[in-house]
């Protein structure tokens, strides 16, 4: 069974290589990609079910016993995120042919797309810090290819900023891993955790932890490191924006969650620092979302407060907060993908992304309008949708830790998030019918299917919370006590 853990990485990697040779045969490569992602989705679902019943699965590559070899860890946390990644990927594989011009599809879109899924899945499942860096680079190289797809001037301008920021953070990442190796003599996360605990997390180790937080915080777009994010995420095609918005920053916040609960949980002041960074991220992210009339920028800015909510759950450092962070992380991956696909569809059908030039859209595309309406409620955390469950757990975790002020900031941010996205519905969909619009219902139906697919899972996570919460709660308890992870990986 342990060998199955590598399949969510190997399947899209091999498919990416095959897609290189099929890149000009669009009907074939489209179906091939959709089938590959569907198969991967089934494989991950099966492995997740097995792990839920039987416990964590560890793959030691080449039979090199941990901590000496490459280790992949399939636990409930990593596999839940890989499953969510593949749900997003499948929706995007359906949306891409409706959204991309054929010349962009032919320019190795599906190869970069599959490599991105490979990198993200590997980052979620790796058991050592150096391979976390390697998988970061895989997903970043794929994202470099995707962000410039089309070669427009605005894409090239924003891609320079995106590449430079990520190159700098990647150099700092590998340097920090080298520093950590020089201190503890290993890059296996379970063994690092043992040695840090034995040392009592000395000052030098806390300094290394802060450097790692800076790296992951840059990739996750936390305050004040979020300045690079909004525009690079809206200049490519909407399907690429959806992949970026749903997946890339989430790898950063996952890395903080995994590294600081497993390796560096010993310094309380670090987690207090997280709480206030989370509060500032919430505040400035919502200000950004309220400051623009570009519907794509509104959604891009809303990535930032969502990351703030997740960091808040890590900072309060209790099982409820961890459960809230994980629940919110999973549902946010789904809803951000859906929202980017929605605003991409609106921009295409309206011919503009300027909210001041869009009105009465619901008269032409009522189903698209009501899907967006539901999405706003999910994003803002209105019951009974999935955003509410995650935020409820996060606020409860904050109150349990006595962080009343930050909890109130989170509640206020939720109201402002609702306002920022609801204005798209009120101004863009409501109002007088715009007779200058010639409806393209055939195109709209192609957009609606993958969006509805994603929203189905968002609604299911909310109304069916009693089915999923026991597993999420067990993840929260698992993160609070890293002993289980360490013993499973090192077979102690």
PyMOL commands that set and color helices and strands:
alter all, ss='L'
color gray80, all
select helices_A, chain A and resi 2-21+26-54+61-63+76-99+102-125+129-147+153-184+189-199+203-220+229-232+238-262+268-290+295-316+319-350+355-357+361-363+366-380+386-400+404-429+441-463+465-480+483-490
alter helices_A, ss='H'
color red, helices_A
select strands_A, chain A and resi 57-60+71-74
alter strands_A, ss='S'
color yellow, strands_A
deselect
rebuild
show_as cartoon
